[in-house]
Amino acid sequence: MTPTLDRIDIVRRSYRAYETGDRAALEALLADDLVFSSPVDVGIDRATYWERCWPNHENISAIAFKRLEAVGDDEVLVTYEAERTDGSRFRNTEVLGLTGDRIATVEVYFGWSL
């Protein structure tokens, strides 16, 4: 079991890595057997995540957390608002599951444009 503050810090650092384009930092936070799901990509593995999802970091200029809460012993619930490089904004909610000090599962629920 990862203590609450550590889980939240791990998740916070993962979003900052995405925001800043620091792939090495994010790689260190993701489990080797990561399972990523969203409405358009259900149950993809880590390699497919890097191929399909990671390139989107180039379109993000800022992420602001609206909700960042530990749930149970191994999940963190995140709602954030992001600004794209073109100035448009959107809001998503995600549930991240941790195993030890690594993010093992990500469930993305698309939000709306702001």
N, C-alpha and C positions, 0 to 999 in steps of 0.2 A: 504494500500500500504506500503510495506517495503522499506525503503530507499536503494538505490543502494549498498552502502558499507555494510550495514547490510546483504543484500541478499547474497552478495559475501562472506562475513565472515561466514555466516551460512553454505553455500555450502562448503567452504574451510574446516571448522571444521568437516563436515560430511565425507569428504575424509580422513582427518587425523585420525578420529575415525576408519575408515575402515582399514587404513594403520597400525595403532597401535593395532587393535583388541579391542578397547574400546567400547563394545556394549552399555553400559549404556549411554555414551556420544551420540552415534548415535540414540539410542531410544528417547532421549530427543529432537532430531532435526526432527524426522519423525512424520508426522501427523498420527493420529489414523486410518484415512481412506486412507492411502497411496495407490496409484495405480502405480505399477512398470511394465514397458514393455521393452522387448528386443526381438530380433529375435526368441528366443527360449521360452520366457515366456511373453505372451501378456496379459496385464491387470490383473496381479496377485495382491492379497491383501497383507497387511502388514505381516500377519501370514505366508503366503506362501513365502514371501520375506525372512523372517528369516530362514525358513526351507531350501529353495533352494539356495539362493544367499549368505547369510551371511557366511556360511562355507568357501567360497572362500577367505575370508580375510586371512586365514592361509597360502595361497600361495603367498601373496603379501608382498614384503619387502620394497618397496619404490614407491611413486607416485610423479611425477613432472608435474605441470600444464604447458601446452603450450598455452592454451586459457582459460580465465575465465572472461566472459563478461555478464553483465546484459542485458537482452532483454525485452523491454517493461516494464510493471509495476510489473510483477510477475514471470519472468523466468530468469534462468542463463544458459548460454551455456558454456560447459566445454569440452576441449580436454586435455587429459592427456596421459603421457607415464608412464607405470608401469613396475617395475622390479619384476619378480617372485623370490621366494626363491631359485630356481634352476639356477638363473642367466639369464634366457631368458627374453625378454622384449616385450611389445605390446603397441598399441596406440588405444584409444577409444574416441568417442565423445558422450556426453550425454546432454540432455536438462532436467533441473530440474525446476519444477513449484512450487512456494511457495504460501501458504495461510498464511498470517500473518508472524510469525516467525518460521514456520514449512515447511518442504519439503513435498508436497502433491502428486506430480507426478514425476516419473523418466522415461525417455525414453533413452534407451541405444542403441547406434549404434556401433557395433563391428568394430574395426579397423583392424590392421594387425600386424603381428609379425615384430619386428625390429631386 
